C-alpha cells in the first residue's frame, strides 16, 4: 500500500481530465503559493510521442499552456523541422507550477509533482518520450549526467524510448545550442521513421 494518498487516488483514474481536476487545485509543494495557474499539459492524449520539459515560465503561468513563451516558439519551429504537428503530440512539464524567477525546479518539488507526470505517461502510453532539459532527465531517468553526453542517443526503459535533448530555453542564452537541437530533432525524426512510429 502506498504511503502517498495522491498515488492511491490517481490509481483509480482512467482519464487525463480526472487527473487535471485534482492537479488544478494542488498544494503539495511551495510552488502552489506563487503560481497564477497550473500548467497541466496539452495535445493528443492518444499520441505515441510526448515532450516533457522542466517547468512553466511566465507566459505559461499566465495562459495555463505549456511552451507558449519564447522557448515555446522555438519548440514549434523544431516540431515543424521534424515534420510534426503540435496538436498530434502531447507536451507537458516535470512540474506543473512556475518556480519563482524561472529557476530550475528543486528535487523535492519534482518528487511532489511526479505522481501527476507518471499518471499522464501511464494514460497516454507513448512509445517515445522526448526529454527537454536536465530537470526532466533527472525526474524521468534519475540521471544527472550532462545533456551533452546523452543527447540524440535513444535510451530504452520499460518499453518506452527516451530521446534526450536540450531545453529550448537553452537556445535563448546559448545560440550554439540552436543548431544542436535542430540536429537532434532530425535524429528524432529518423528514429520515428526507423521504428515505423507514425505520429
C-alpha positions in Angstrom: 0.0 0.0 0.0 1.3 3.4 -1.0 2.2 6.0 1.7 1.1 8.8 -0.6 -2.6 9.3 -0.7 -2.3 11.1 -4.1 -0.8 7.9 -5.7 -3.8 5.9 -4.4 -6.2 8.5 -5.7 -4.6 8.6 -9.1 -4.6 4.8 -9.4 -8.4 4.9 -9.6 -8.4 7.4 -12.5 -8.7 6.5 -16.2 -8.7 9.9 -18.0 -6.4 12.9 -18.1 -9.5 15.1 -17.3 -9.8 13.3 -13.9 -6.1 13.8 -13.2 -6.3 17.5 -14.2 -9.3 18.1 -11.8 -7.0 17.2 -8.9 -3.9 18.8 -10.3 -5.5 22.2 -10.8 -6.0 22.7 -7.1 -2.8 21.0 -5.9 -1.0 22.5 -2.9 1.6 19.7 -2.4 4.6 21.9 -2.6 5.5 25.6 -2.1 5.3 26.3 -5.9 1.5 26.4 -5.5 1.8 29.6 -3.4 3.3 31.7 -6.2 1.7 30.3 -9.3 -1.1 32.0 -11.3 -2.4 28.8 -12.9 -1.5 25.2 -13.0 0.0 24.2 -16.4 -1.1 20.6 -16.8 -0.2 19.8 -20.4 -1.9 19.7 -23.8 -2.0 17.8 -27.0 -3.2 14.5 -28.3 -4.0 12.1 -25.4 -3.5 9.1 -27.7 -0.2 10.1 -29.3 2.8 7.9 -29.4 5.2 10.9 -28.7 5.4 13.1 -25.6 7.6 16.1 -25.0 8.5 16.7 -21.4 10.1 19.9 -20.3 11.2 21.3 -16.9 8.7 23.8 -15.6 6.2 26.5 -16.8 7.6 30.0 -17.4 6.0 33.4 -17.1 3.7 33.2 -20.2 2.8 29.5 -19.5 1.8 30.5 -15.9 -0.5 33.3 -17.3 -2.0 31.2 -20.1 -2.1 27.8 -18.4 -0.5 26.2 -21.5 3.0 24.6 -21.8 5.7 26.1 -24.1 3.9 29.3 -25.3 6.7 31.8 -24.5 9.9 32.4 -26.4 11.2 28.9 -25.8 7.8 27.5 -26.9 8.1 29.4 -30.2 11.4 27.7 -30.9 9.9 24.3 -29.9 7.2 24.9 -32.5 9.9 25.5 -35.2 11.7 22.3 -34.1 8.4 20.3 -34.4 7.9 21.7 -37.9 11.5 20.8 -38.8 10.8 17.2 -37.7 7.6 17.1 -39.7 5.4 17.0 -36.6 2.3 18.9 -35.8 2.0 20.3 -32.2 -1.6 19.1 -32.0 -0.5 15.5 -32.7 1.9 15.2 -29.8 1.5 15.8 -26.1 3.5 18.4 -24.3 3.9 18.8 -20.5 6.5 19.6 -17.8 8.1 17.9 -14.9 6.4 20.3 -12.5 3.0 21.9 -13.3 3.6 25.2 -11.5 6.1 28.0 -12.3 9.1 28.2 -10.0 9.9 31.8 -8.8 12.1 33.8 -11.3 12.0 30.8 -13.7 14.6 28.9 -11.6 15.1 25.2 -12.1 12.6 23.1 -10.2 14.1 21.6 -7.0 14.2 17.9 -6.4 11.5 17.9 -3.7 9.2 19.9 -5.9 9.7 17.4 -8.8 9.1 14.5 -6.4 5.8 16.0 -5.2 4.6 16.6 -8.8 5.9 13.2 -10.1 2.7 11.2 -9.5 0.9 13.5 -11.9 3.6 13.1 -14.6 3.7 9.3 -14.1 -0.1 9.1 -14.4 0.0 11.2 -17.6 2.5 8.8 -19.1 0.5 5.8 -18.0 -2.7 7.1 -19.6 -1.1 8.4 -22.8 1.1 5.3 -23.3 3.7 6.9 -25.6 6.2 4.9 -27.5 8.7 7.8 -27.4 9.3 10.5 -24.8 11.5 13.4 -25.8 13.2 14.8 -22.7 13.8 18.5 -22.8 16.5 19.6 -20.4 18.2 18.5 -17.2 15.3 18.6 -14.7 13.2 16.2 -16.9 16.2 14.0 -17.4 16.6 13.7 -13.6 12.8 13.2 -13.0 12.3 10.6 -15.7 15.5 8.6 -15.7 17.2 9.6 -12.4 20.2 10.8 -14.4 22.3 13.8 -13.6 24.7 13.3 -16.5 25.3 16.4 -18.7 22.8 16.6 -21.6 25.7 16.8 -24.0 26.7 13.2 -23.1 23.2 11.7 -23.7 21.6 13.9 -26.3 20.5 12.2 -29.5 21.1 8.7 -28.1 17.8 6.8 -27.6 17.5 5.1 -24.1 15.0 2.3 -23.8 13.4 1.7 -20.4 10.2 -0.2 -19.6 9.0 -0.3 -23.2 9.5 3.4 -23.8 12.2 5.0 -25.9 13.6 8.2 -24.2 15.2 10.7 -26.5 17.3 13.4 -24.7 18.0 16.9 -25.9 18.5 20.4 -24.5 15.6 22.5 -23.2 14.6 25.0 -25.9 15.2 27.8 -23.4 18.9 27.0 -23.5 19.0 28.5 -27.0 17.9 31.9 -25.6 21.3 32.4 -23.9 23.4 29.9 -25.8 22.8 30.4 -29.6 25.1 27.4 -30.4 22.5 25.1 -28.8 20.0 26.0 -31.5 21.9 24.1 -34.2 22.5 21.2 -31.9 18.7 21.0 -31.1 17.9 21.2 -34.8 20.2 18.2 -35.4 18.6 16.3 -32.5 15.1 16.9 -33.9 16.2 15.5 -37.3 17.6 12.5 -35.4 14.3 12.1 -33.6 12.5 12.2 -37.0 14.9 9.4 -38.2 14.2 7.4 -35.1 10.4 7.6 -35.6 10.8 6.5 -39.2 13.2 3.7 -38.3 10.8 2.3 -35.7 7.8 2.9 -38.0 6.1 5.1 -35.5 3.6 7.3 -37.1 2.6 10.5 -35.3 
